[in-house]
């Protein structure tokens, strides 16, 4: 079974590499297919940073424009998604700077980020929304990149523009906070029973 899954992933990566190379040679259709494959991920990333749909859609458009103009600069086509998300994060941060808004973590986003029901994994007294609310914007960012998008901590740190050690510290601190909140929920539930 693992061999089949690995073969499928290799074929997917090879398809991405092939389309990136075509896009680099000016094939607009290849670029469009690539971009559309990750458009929802770009939107979700922008929404996390900006907190509203209109701004997130603006970032999707800006990311499409910037990535199309810079497609020739990709040295490692297999990391196209990482490259795109990095552009989206940069566009989101630029928009925040221009509008002098604070990074917002939208409670509605949790509905999009998780397909698992909160009750199944953690006590009823502690919801995922409650857990995330105690994290700083940077901690939320590293958790999102690491566990939702499945980037390595090294990739997450690069995308955030921080040293690897800082990324590890943020991740460790965020996980520690989440663990403490879950344990607090366990103890409250135990006391109420």
N, C-alpha and C positions, 0 to 999 in steps of 0.2 A: 504494500500500500504506500509506504514512504517513497519507494522508487517512482511510483506513478505520480505522486504529488510533486516530487522533485523534478520530474520530467516536464510536468505542466508548468511549473514555475520557470524552468529554464526556457521553455518555448515562449512564455509571456515576456521574459526579459529580452530574449532574442528579437521578438516582435517590436518591443519598445526601441531597442537599439537600431533596428532596421528603419523604423519610422523616423527616429531622430535624425539619422543620417540622410534620409530623403528630405526631411524638412530643412536640414542644413544646406542642401543643394537647391533649395527654393521651392520644394513641393508643398504648396499651401494646404492641400488636402491632408497630407500626412501630419502637418502641424495641427490642423483643426481636429483630427482624430485624437491625437495625443492630448491636446488641451481639454477636449470634451471628456476624456477618460478621467481627468482629475479635477474637473470644474467644481463638483460638489465639495471636494476636500478643500479647495481654495476658498469657496464661499464660507464653509464652516470655520476655517481658520480665521478669516477676516471677521466673521460674526463674533467670535470669541473676543477679539481685540476691540472691536468697535461697538458692539452691543445693539446694532440696528441693521435692518435689512437693506435699506437704501445705501448706506455707506459700504456694507459688505459687497453689494452688487457693483458699486463703483470700483472697489478694489479688484473684483474679478475682471472687470474691463481693463483696468490699468495693468494688471498682471498679464492679461492676454497680449496687450500692446507691447509691454516691456519684454516679455519672453519671446514674442515673435521677432522683435528687433534684435534680440541678443542670442537667438538659437544657435548661431554659428560659433558662439563662445564656449559651448558645452564641450568639455574635454572627455568626460566620462558619461556617455549616453545612458548607461544603466541607472544613473542617479537622476534621471529627468524629473521624477516626482519630487525628490528632495530639493532640487534646484528650483522648481516651480513654487513649492511651499515657501522656500526662502525668499523668493521675490514677493510673494503675497504678504509675508510677514513684514518685509521692508516697506511695502506700499501701505500696509495698515499702520505701521509706526509713523510713517511720513504723514498720513492723514491725521493721526492723533496729534502730532506736533503742530500741524497747520491749524487745526481747529482747537488746539489746547484743551482737549478732552482728557479725562482720566480713562485708563483701561478699565473696562467693565466686564464683569463675568455675569452673563445673563442666566437667570434660573431656567429659562426656556431651553437654553442650549443643552442642559443635561438630558432632556428628553431626546435630543438628536444624538447625543454622544453615547448613550448606553442603551443596549437592547435587553439588558438584564433587569429584572424587577428588583428594586431595593430590598424588599422583604425577604427574598430568597437567600441573600448573601450576608446580610447584617441585621441586627435586631431592629424591630419595628420602631423603637424609640429614636433610632439614629438613621436618618435617610442620607443618601448620597449628597443631596443638596446641602444638608446641614454640615456634612464633612467638608465639602469643597469651600463652603463659606468662610472657613477659618484659615484658608491659605492666602498668601499674598499673590499678587498678579504674576510674579515670576515663578512662584511655586506651582500655580495653576498651569502656567505655560509649559514648564518642564514635565509635569505629569501628563498633560495633554499630548505633547510630542512623543514622550516615551511610551505611554500605555495605550493611547488611542490610535496614533499614527504608526506605532511600532518602530520608531527610530531608535537607534542606539543612543546611549547617553552622549557619546562623542558627537554624533550627528546633531542631536538636540542642542548641545552646547554651541556648536558651530552656527546653527541656524539662529540661535539667540544672540550670537556675537559675544559670547563669554568664554573664559578659559574652561577647559575640561574639569579642573578641580572645583571651580565655582559651580559648574553644572551638577557635579556629583554631590556637592554640599547642599545645593537647593533640593535635589531629588531626595537625599537622605532626610533632610529637615522636613520636607513635605510628607514623606512616608511616615516619619516619626509622629508628626501632628495627626495624620489620619489614623494611625494605629492607636494613639492615645484617645482620640475621639471615639473610636469603635469600642475600646475597652471601657471608657466611661459609660457608653450606652449599654454594654453588657452588665456592668455593675448596677446601673439604675434599674434595668429590667429584672435582674436577680432579686433586688431589694423589694420590688413591687410584687413579686410572686410570693 
